[in-house]
Amino acid sequence: MTLPIPIDQLLNLIREAGEAILEIYDTEFEIETKQDNSPLTAADLAAHQLIVSTLERLTPEIPVLSEESAKVPFASRSSWQRYWLIDPLDGTREFVKRNGEFTVNIALIDGHRPSFGAVYAPVIKTLYYGIPGQSASKQIGNQPPQRISVTANCQKPARVAGSRSHAGDSLQRFLDNLGEHELVSMGSSLKLCLVAEGMADIYPRLGPTSEWDTGAAQAVVEAAGGQVTTLEGETLSYNTKDSLLNPHFLAFGDSSVEWSGYLG
């Protein structure tokens, strides 16, 4: 798969968006509430404007769908074969709590599947990126990038990535059925990245997410040798329906385990 612009430009862009977020992170920012009751800050909008304007300038032929401009009707976007999928600030709740566990997500979707993804956590200056079918990498600060891969054989006890802000009864049932386990709590799309780098065996997402929450990190997981599937075992896909909400899903490295059997 050939990217429409050099990967270094994309990685520089996601870092620049992270810096724009940090400029606001250290101030007494205001918090608005969107129609779905999720929080919105000036940092979301600053990162959105930077990423979207840059991509529209560099690749004017490729549409851009961002969380902050997602009101594109399906009648229009259903014809898109390739588009950028952006979450300019994934984990706004974590941003508001100032715990550092939020990310910038940039994905390229080709034929309903992510073909490139980059996830950047600006507070810890950690960048994950990958191209499915090729490789995935992690870079901390200015250190050289390191290849990452999922844990192909599930550890015992299994390490389960879970949400700080969205834990619920369904996850608890999964954990009860799984038995002995180690729960690794994390915010935003970093949970998927934990699976990609082999720090977690499974991330069961049994609550609502939107397509921009997962596209970039799914690319990283798949590039690292893992899978992101619906509870029925279908690969998570994009832009196939009017709603941009994802079904519940599982992200994992060891495909020999029947993870859905623990759903209860």
C-alpha positions in Angstrom: 0.0 0.0 0.0 1.4 3.4 -1.0 0.5 6.4 1.1 -0.7 9.5 -0.8 1.9 11.6 1.1 5.2 10.6 2.7 4.8 9.0 6.1 7.2 11.5 7.7 4.8 14.3 6.8 1.9 12.5 8.5 3.9 11.8 11.6 5.1 15.4 11.8 1.5 16.5 11.4 0.2 14.4 14.2 3.0 15.7 16.5 2.1 19.3 15.6 -1.5 18.6 16.5 -0.3 17.2 19.8 1.7 20.3 20.5 -1.3 22.5 19.7 -3.3 20.5 22.3 -0.6 20.8 24.9 -0.6 24.6 24.6 -4.3 24.5 25.8 -3.8 21.6 28.2 -1.7 23.9 30.5 -4.3 26.7 30.6 -7.6 27.1 32.4 -9.6 25.9 29.4 -13.4 26.0 29.2 -15.4 22.8 28.7 -18.5 22.7 26.5 -21.0 19.8 26.2 -21.9 18.4 22.8 -25.4 17.0 21.9 -24.3 13.5 23.0 -23.2 14.9 26.4 -19.5 14.3 25.5 -17.1 17.2 26.4 -15.6 19.6 23.9 -12.7 21.9 24.5 -10.7 24.4 22.5 -8.0 21.7 22.2 -10.3 19.5 20.2 -11.0 22.3 17.8 -7.4 23.5 17.5 -6.2 20.0 16.6 -9.1 19.5 14.2 -8.5 22.7 12.3 -4.7 22.0 12.0 -5.1 18.4 10.8 -8.0 19.0 8.4 -6.6 22.1 6.8 -3.2 20.4 6.3 -4.7 17.2 4.8 -7.0 19.2 2.5 -4.1 21.2 1.2 -1.8 18.1 0.8 -4.4 15.7 -0.6 -7.3 17.7 -1.9 -8.6 14.7 -3.8 -9.1 12.7 -0.6 -12.1 13.5 1.7 -11.6 14.1 5.4 -14.0 12.9 8.1 -13.2 14.2 11.6 -15.1 13.8 14.8 -15.6 17.6 14.8 -17.0 17.7 11.3 -18.8 14.4 11.1 -22.2 15.6 9.8 -21.5 14.3 6.3 -24.6 12.4 5.2 -24.1 8.8 4.2 -25.6 9.6 0.8 -22.4 11.6 0.2 -19.8 9.6 1.9 -21.1 6.2 0.7 -19.2 6.8 -2.6 -15.9 7.3 -0.8 -13.4 4.6 -1.6 -10.6 6.3 0.3 -10.7 9.0 3.0 -8.9 10.3 6.0 -10.6 9.5 9.4 -9.6 11.8 12.2 -10.1 12.0 15.9 -8.3 15.2 16.8 -8.5 14.5 20.5 -9.5 11.0 21.6 -10.1 10.9 25.3 -11.4 14.4 26.0 -12.5 13.1 29.4 -8.9 12.1 30.2 -7.8 15.5 28.9 -10.2 17.3 31.2 -9.0 15.1 34.1 -5.4 16.0 33.1 -4.2 12.4 33.4 -2.3 12.5 30.1 -4.2 9.4 28.7 -5.5 11.1 25.5 -4.4 10.8 21.9 -4.5 12.3 18.4 -5.7 9.7 15.8 -5.2 9.8 12.1 -6.2 7.0 9.8 -6.5 6.4 6.1 -9.5 4.2 5.2 -9.3 2.2 1.9 -12.3 0.1 0.9 -13.9 0.2 4.4 -10.7 -0.9 6.1 -7.9 1.1 7.7 -4.7 1.0 5.5 -2.7 3.4 7.7 -3.0 4.6 11.3 -1.1 6.8 13.7 -1.9 7.4 17.3 0.0 10.0 19.3 -0.1 10.6 23.0 1.4 14.1 23.4 1.9 14.3 27.2 4.1 11.2 27.1 5.4 12.0 23.6 4.6 8.4 22.5 3.7 7.7 18.9 2.3 4.4 17.5 1.9 4.0 13.7 1.5 1.1 11.3 0.5 -0.1 7.8 -1.5 -3.4 7.9 0.4 -6.1 6.0 3.7 -4.3 6.6 4.7 -3.3 10.1 3.9 -1.3 13.2 6.2 0.9 15.2 6.4 2.8 18.5 8.5 5.9 19.0 9.0 7.8 22.3 10.2 11.3 21.9 13.2 11.6 19.6 14.4 8.0 20.2 14.6 5.7 17.1 11.3 4.0 16.3 11.0 0.4 17.5 9.0 -2.4 15.8 6.2 -3.7 17.8 4.1 -6.8 17.6 1.2 -8.4 19.5 1.6 -11.3 21.9 0.8 -14.2 19.7 0.4 -16.6 22.6 -1.9 -15.3 25.4 -0.1 -15.0 28.7 -1.4 -16.6 31.9 -3.1 -14.9 33.6 -4.4 -13.0 30.6 -3.8 -9.2 30.6 -7.0 -7.4 29.8 -7.0 -3.7 28.7 -9.9 -1.8 30.2 -11.3 1.7 30.1 -10.8 4.2 32.9 -13.9 6.1 32.0 -16.3 3.5 30.5 -16.1 0.3 32.6 -19.4 -1.4 33.0 -21.4 -4.6 33.8 -20.6 -6.2 30.4 -16.9 -5.9 31.0 -17.3 -7.3 34.5 -19.1 -10.4 33.2 -16.4 -10.9 30.7 -13.7 -10.7 33.4 -15.7 -13.1 35.7 -16.0 -15.6 32.9 -12.4 -15.3 32.0 -11.3 -16.1 35.5 -7.8 -15.1 36.7 -6.6 -12.1 34.9 -4.6 -8.9 35.2 -6.6 -5.7 34.4 -4.6 -2.9 32.7 -6.6 0.4 32.9 -6.0 3.0 30.3 -7.8 5.8 28.6 -8.6 6.5 24.9 -7.2 4.5 22.0 -4.1 3.7 24.0 -5.9 0.5 25.1 -5.7 -0.8 21.5 -2.1 0.2 21.3 -1.4 -1.9 24.5 -2.6 -4.9 22.5 -0.5 -3.9 19.5 2.7 -3.7 21.5 2.1 -6.9 23.4 1.4 -5.3 26.7 -2.2 -6.6 26.8 -3.6 -9.8 25.4 -7.2 -8.7 24.9 -9.2 -5.4 24.9 -13.0 -6.2 25.0 -14.9 -3.0 24.1 -18.4 -3.7 25.2 -19.7 -0.1 25.2 -20.2 2.6 22.5 -17.4 3.9 20.3 -17.4 5.8 17.0 -15.4 5.0 13.9 -13.0 7.8 14.5 -12.2 6.3 17.9 -10.8 3.1 16.4 -9.6 3.5 12.8 -6.1 4.6 13.5 -5.4 2.2 16.4 -7.0 -0.7 14.5 -4.5 -0.1 11.7 -1.7 -0.3 14.3 -3.1 -3.5 15.9 -3.4 -5.2 12.5 0.0 -4.0 11.4 1.4 -5.6 14.6 -0.2 -8.9 13.8 -3.4 -8.7 15.8 -7.1 -8.5 15.0 -10.0 -6.2 15.8 -13.3 -7.9 15.3 -17.0 -7.6 16.1 -18.4 -10.0 18.7 -19.4 -12.2 15.8 -15.8 -12.5 14.5 -16.1 -10.1 11.6 -13.3 -7.6 11.0 -14.4 -4.1 12.2 -15.2 -2.1 9.0 -15.8 1.6 8.2 -18.3 3.8 6.4 -20.8 1.0 5.6 -23.9 2.5 7.1 -25.6 5.8 8.1 -24.5 5.6 11.7 -20.8 6.1 12.6 -21.2 4.1 15.8 -19.1 0.9 16.0 -20.6 -2.4 17.1 -19.0 -3.8 20.3 -15.6 -5.3 19.5 -12.6 -7.3 20.6 -9.0 -6.5 19.9 -6.5 -9.3 20.5 -3.2 -10.9 19.5 -3.8 -14.6 20.1 -6.4 -15.8 17.5 -6.3 -19.3 18.8 -8.3 -18.2 21.9 -12.1 -18.2 21.5 -12.4 -14.8 23.2 -16.1 -14.4 22.4 -16.8 -17.5 24.6 -16.1 -15.3 27.7 -18.8 -12.8 26.8 -21.5 -14.6 28.8 
